[in-house]
């Protein structure tokens, strides 16, 4: 297995060398716990500056599912649910974590992984026009991700339209940024961290998939939106005692634009892979421009590819074909990409 090329996901490596170096340098220091140390505060200030949100609350959590379940649970009232695309991460790949927290995921049709303002409005209006609405789940927030589960991106106009509908129907807007570095670095992207801080009630900046050992940075632009979030983190086992480990990682990621640079490298490698697949006449799926490449293969081609390449299973569109995901990361090397291209040439 170790001889295979690994393109199954973007969190298979450890951490960026700059992070490891800083962790070693600070290893024997003694600092206050639970994210109250100077490294965490430095990281918060750098994130606030990058978001142009000087008053934002910033919290560091360990992983994406933990983050999604906590934010959704505490933004919503007990009788409310969250609107998400039918392909949204909280619907398909979090083992019912949101429902386990007591909230329904209200799925709506998507286009290439994205929601639109029209679909959200339909859900909100359907609830308001239902004479039995006191007996059903009330929509209370909208969940989106950037990039989406299909590797696609919302543009600024789309986000502004979604924000307008959320305001009209009093819905919170929450954005999952697990792979945000790859979205921000995409040449066609026109959405900035400043835009997210302006348009979202809460969003998070992904670290686990974007160069950190682990960790996500939750940004709440309006202080106090979720009262006592620090204490809620403690209740849910989400408050890391050695909090500085998270702070140091994000402090490094937001030094000298590292977070944006490593995303760009991954996207460039993915573009190279996309070009080769197109040259081979293979079908690309979903229109992803980011670090995730989705390709439709005959099952015989899949079998041959997986002899030497670890790819991610996505779906079976029919009995003879499979859609696989090839994901690059901040750590993907030119050498491994070239080896993958040779394998693709043989299909």
Legacy VTK file of the C-alpha trace (Angstrom):
# vtk DataFile Version 3.0
C-alpha trace
ASCII
DATASET POLYDATA
POINTS 347 float
0.000 0.000 0.000
2.858 2.371 0.763
4.058 2.067 -2.844
0.853 3.641 -4.117
0.410 7.251 -5.107
-1.945 8.889 -2.615
-4.531 11.218 -4.124
-7.522 10.065 -2.091
-7.838 13.180 0.066
-6.122 16.381 1.165
-5.508 15.558 4.833
-3.248 12.535 4.472
0.015 14.316 5.284
1.133 15.863 8.583
1.765 19.600 8.736
3.618 22.274 6.820
7.329 22.327 7.789
7.048 25.913 9.088
4.458 24.742 11.600
6.511 21.760 12.709
9.575 23.949 13.121
7.684 26.410 15.317
6.144 23.633 17.406
9.601 22.239 18.075
10.990 25.691 18.923
8.242 26.290 21.484
7.927 22.715 22.716
9.315 23.219 26.229
7.697 26.574 26.891
5.121 26.767 29.645
2.012 28.722 28.689
-1.541 29.140 30.031
-3.987 26.545 28.756
-7.261 26.461 26.846
-6.303 29.002 24.186
-5.558 31.849 26.606
-1.866 32.036 25.643
-0.095 34.694 23.608
0.268 32.451 20.538
-3.489 31.987 20.284
-4.048 35.710 20.734
-1.492 36.497 18.041
-3.264 34.093 15.672
-6.625 35.682 16.482
-5.304 39.147 15.711
-3.840 38.007 12.389
-7.129 36.360 11.422
-9.113 39.456 12.428
-6.790 41.581 10.309
-7.099 39.240 7.310
-10.902 39.372 7.641
-11.008 43.148 8.279
-13.121 42.286 11.328
-11.343 43.826 14.324
-14.050 42.863 16.806
-14.651 39.311 15.635
-14.525 36.436 18.085
-12.132 33.682 16.997
-12.139 30.211 18.528
-9.914 27.234 17.746
-11.487 23.767 17.542
-9.998 20.421 16.638
-11.988 19.249 13.617
-14.675 20.037 11.085
-17.474 17.730 12.241
-17.021 18.933 15.810
-17.153 22.525 14.580
-20.222 22.038 12.388
-22.198 20.227 15.066
-21.469 22.847 17.730
-22.107 25.919 15.573
-25.362 24.543 14.192
-26.562 23.388 17.597
-26.025 26.754 19.239
-27.107 29.035 16.410
-30.467 27.268 16.246
-33.383 27.093 18.628
-34.479 23.531 19.573
-37.411 23.620 17.121
-35.355 24.766 14.122
-33.502 22.987 11.329
-30.698 23.828 8.941
-31.092 24.174 5.166
-28.334 22.438 3.197
-27.682 21.123 -0.279
-28.606 17.483 -0.749
-24.881 16.874 -1.339
-23.783 19.009 1.632
-21.124 17.630 3.947
-23.395 17.712 7.002
-25.934 15.620 5.084
-23.699 12.987 3.581
-20.420 12.600 5.441
-20.884 13.406 9.121
-22.665 10.250 10.295
-25.757 12.109 11.446
-23.838 14.428 13.775
-26.282 17.286 13.236
-29.347 15.138 13.856
-27.586 13.701 16.910
-27.508 17.270 18.232
-31.266 17.525 17.852
-31.611 19.409 14.564
-32.979 18.314 11.217
-30.949 18.803 8.043
-33.459 20.206 5.535
-32.007 19.259 2.159
-32.784 21.054 -1.075
-31.769 20.401 -4.703
-28.327 21.619 -5.739
-26.463 22.511 -8.881
-22.838 21.357 -8.872
-22.938 21.246 -5.081
-24.331 24.750 -4.631
-27.494 26.180 -3.139
-29.113 29.252 -4.626
-31.298 32.015 -3.267
-34.371 30.701 -5.112
-34.175 27.282 -3.462
-33.694 28.766 -0.017
-36.646 31.091 -0.522
-38.863 28.132 -1.474
-38.077 26.371 1.808
-38.736 29.504 3.857
-41.971 30.330 2.029
-43.202 26.735 2.236
-42.890 26.888 6.001
-44.634 30.252 6.315
-47.521 29.210 4.077
-48.110 25.903 5.863
-51.127 26.161 8.166
-49.628 23.301 10.167
-46.263 24.975 10.598
-46.453 24.767 14.390
-46.179 20.997 13.956
-43.131 20.962 11.662
-39.490 21.992 11.789
-38.840 25.689 11.252
-35.902 26.616 8.985
-33.461 28.606 11.088
-30.207 28.741 9.186
-28.466 28.019 5.905
-25.347 25.841 5.681
-22.981 26.203 2.727
-19.344 25.329 2.165
-16.589 27.052 0.216
-15.434 25.096 -1.735
-18.489 22.860 -1.906
-18.446 19.098 -1.497
-18.213 18.979 -5.298
-15.153 21.237 -5.360
-17.083 24.165 -6.835
-17.088 27.769 -5.657
-19.743 30.318 -4.850
-19.028 33.641 -6.509
-19.600 36.917 -4.725
-22.902 37.633 -6.438
-24.295 34.257 -5.404
-23.243 34.755 -1.795
-24.760 38.221 -1.695
-28.048 36.869 -3.061
-28.076 34.118 -0.433
-27.289 36.643 2.297
-30.198 38.839 1.154
-32.651 35.931 1.371
-31.307 34.989 4.797
-31.914 38.518 6.041
-35.410 38.558 4.563
-36.422 35.353 6.363
-34.302 35.791 9.514
-32.037 32.848 8.727
-28.471 32.587 9.979
-25.831 32.001 7.303
-23.032 29.596 8.226
-20.124 28.713 5.937
-17.966 25.606 6.296
-14.432 26.478 5.193
-12.737 23.117 5.628
-10.927 23.606 2.298
-11.054 27.383 2.256
-7.364 27.829 1.390
-7.937 26.077 -1.929
-10.984 28.187 -2.708
-9.301 31.483 -1.882
-6.316 30.577 -4.066
-8.351 29.547 -7.100
-7.712 31.953 -10.040
-11.432 32.285 -10.758
-12.391 33.076 -7.165
-13.752 36.539 -6.387
-14.669 35.965 -2.718
-12.308 37.167 0.027
-12.111 36.593 3.756
-13.408 40.141 4.139
-16.486 39.188 2.111
-17.106 36.151 4.311
-16.858 38.254 7.466
-19.346 40.716 5.975
-21.861 38.191 4.674
-21.756 35.256 7.108
-22.994 35.054 10.678
-20.331 32.432 11.357
-17.685 30.756 9.210
-14.593 28.739 9.841
-11.135 28.724 8.322
-10.016 25.159 7.751
-6.641 23.999 8.999
-6.868 20.206 9.024
-7.040 19.995 5.217
-4.955 23.123 4.670
-1.505 22.631 6.146
-2.138 22.150 9.873
-1.762 18.949 11.859
-5.378 19.508 12.856
-7.655 22.370 13.796
-10.213 24.865 12.508
-10.553 28.575 13.305
-14.159 29.659 13.927
-14.845 33.320 13.139
-17.918 35.026 14.615
-17.936 38.576 13.222
-20.649 39.764 15.625
-19.352 39.310 19.198
-21.787 37.585 21.507
-23.835 35.954 18.757
-23.339 32.623 20.543
-23.100 33.560 24.236
-20.539 31.722 26.373
-19.153 29.772 23.428
-15.935 29.137 25.363
-17.921 27.352 28.079
-19.939 25.424 25.498
-16.677 24.224 23.954
-15.640 22.920 27.365
-18.939 21.087 27.814
-18.491 19.329 24.469
-14.882 18.289 24.973
-13.836 20.754 22.271
-11.602 22.918 24.440
-8.028 21.721 24.008
-6.030 22.027 27.222
-2.814 22.564 25.256
-4.528 25.254 23.218
-1.305 26.834 22.113
-0.796 23.943 19.699
-3.746 25.251 17.705
-2.745 28.891 18.121
0.804 28.328 16.891
-0.447 26.538 13.790
-2.806 29.326 12.742
-0.266 31.966 13.708
2.147 30.409 11.204
-0.540 29.865 8.541
-1.388 33.576 8.686
2.228 34.750 8.572
3.497 35.976 5.179
0.291 34.802 3.444
1.257 31.132 3.859
-2.391 30.046 3.977
-3.014 31.535 0.540
0.237 30.352 -1.022
-0.126 26.667 -0.150
-3.643 26.653 -1.551
-2.383 27.979 -4.864
0.160 25.181 -5.262
-2.508 22.527 -4.747
-4.861 24.125 -7.276
-2.091 24.370 -9.890
-1.335 20.655 -9.501
-5.042 19.829 -9.804
-5.223 21.862 -13.012
-2.391 19.780 -14.467
-4.303 16.597 -13.658
-7.517 17.999 -15.166
-5.725 18.820 -18.417
-4.371 15.286 -18.710
-7.811 13.771 -18.115
-9.300 16.015 -20.788
-6.542 15.058 -23.214
-7.428 11.416 -22.600
-11.059 12.158 -23.411
-12.191 11.234 -19.903
-15.244 12.942 -18.455
-14.700 15.492 -15.682
-17.624 15.902 -13.288
-19.177 18.819 -11.401
-16.958 21.542 -12.896
-14.609 21.749 -9.907
-11.849 24.367 -10.402
-10.214 23.729 -7.020
-7.950 21.027 -5.595
-10.548 18.273 -6.019
-10.731 16.552 -9.411
-13.724 14.315 -10.152
-13.540 11.906 -13.068
-15.983 9.329 -14.473
-14.259 6.052 -15.287
-15.376 2.722 -16.645
-14.995 0.137 -13.909
-12.184 -1.531 -15.839
-10.330 1.795 -15.891
-10.995 2.264 -12.196
-9.548 -1.153 -11.420
-6.397 -0.399 -13.382
-5.984 3.038 -11.792
-6.381 1.702 -8.269
-3.599 -0.815 -8.765
-1.129 2.034 -8.274
-3.169 5.059 -7.140
-5.231 5.593 -3.988
-8.232 7.624 -5.132
-11.457 8.522 -3.342
-14.706 6.762 -4.240
-17.478 9.274 -4.895
-20.474 7.604 -6.490
-21.724 4.966 -8.931
-23.708 6.782 -11.643
-24.536 3.453 -13.288
-23.622 -0.209 -13.165
-20.535 0.117 -15.387
-19.011 3.411 -14.235
-17.642 5.034 -11.073
-16.889 8.644 -10.242
-13.592 8.934 -8.382
-12.003 11.927 -6.695
-8.335 12.798 -7.091
-7.395 15.397 -4.488
-4.188 17.403 -4.327
-3.006 19.166 -1.185
-0.521 21.720 0.056
2.035 18.864 0.218
1.505 17.369 -3.249
4.789 17.211 -5.139
5.557 17.739 -8.795
7.144 14.282 -8.825
3.957 12.566 -7.647
1.847 14.502 -10.136
4.090 13.399 -12.991
3.844 9.780 -11.828
0.068 10.092 -11.721
0.040 11.493 -15.266
1.963 8.438 -16.443
-0.618 6.173 -14.862
-3.454 8.131 -16.456
-1.740 7.821 -19.810
-1.956 4.036 -19.497
-5.729 3.937 -18.931
LINES 1 348
347 0 1 2 3 4 5 6 7 8 9 10 11 12 13 14 15 16 17 18 19 20 21 22 23 24 25 26 27 28 29 30 31 32 33 34 35 36 37 38 39 40 41 42 43 44 45 46 47 48 49 50 51 52 53 54 55 56 57 58 59 60 61 62 63 64 65 66 67 68 69 70 71 72 73 74 75 76 77 78 79 80 81 82 83 84 85 86 87 88 89 90 91 92 93 94 95 96 97 98 99 100 101 102 103 104 105 106 107 108 109 110 111 112 113 114 115 116 117 118 119 120 121 122 123 124 125 126 127 128 129 130 131 132 133 134 135 136 137 138 139 140 141 142 143 144 145 146 147 148 149 150 151 152 153 154 155 156 157 158 159 160 161 162 163 164 165 166 167 168 169 170 171 172 173 174 175 176 177 178 179 180 181 182 183 184 185 186 187 188 189 190 191 192 193 194 195 196 197 198 199 200 201 202 203 204 205 206 207 208 209 210 211 212 213 214 215 216 217 218 219 220 221 222 223 224 225 226 227 228 229 230 231 232 233 234 235 236 237 238 239 240 241 242 243 244 245 246 247 248 249 250 251 252 253 254 255 256 257 258 259 260 261 262 263 264 265 266 267 268 269 270 271 272 273 274 275 276 277 278 279 280 281 282 283 284 285 286 287 288 289 290 291 292 293 294 295 296 297 298 299 300 301 302 303 304 305 306 307 308 309 310 311 312 313 314 315 316 317 318 319 320 321 322 323 324 325 326 327 328 329 330 331 332 333 334 335 336 337 338 339 340 341 342 343 344 345 346
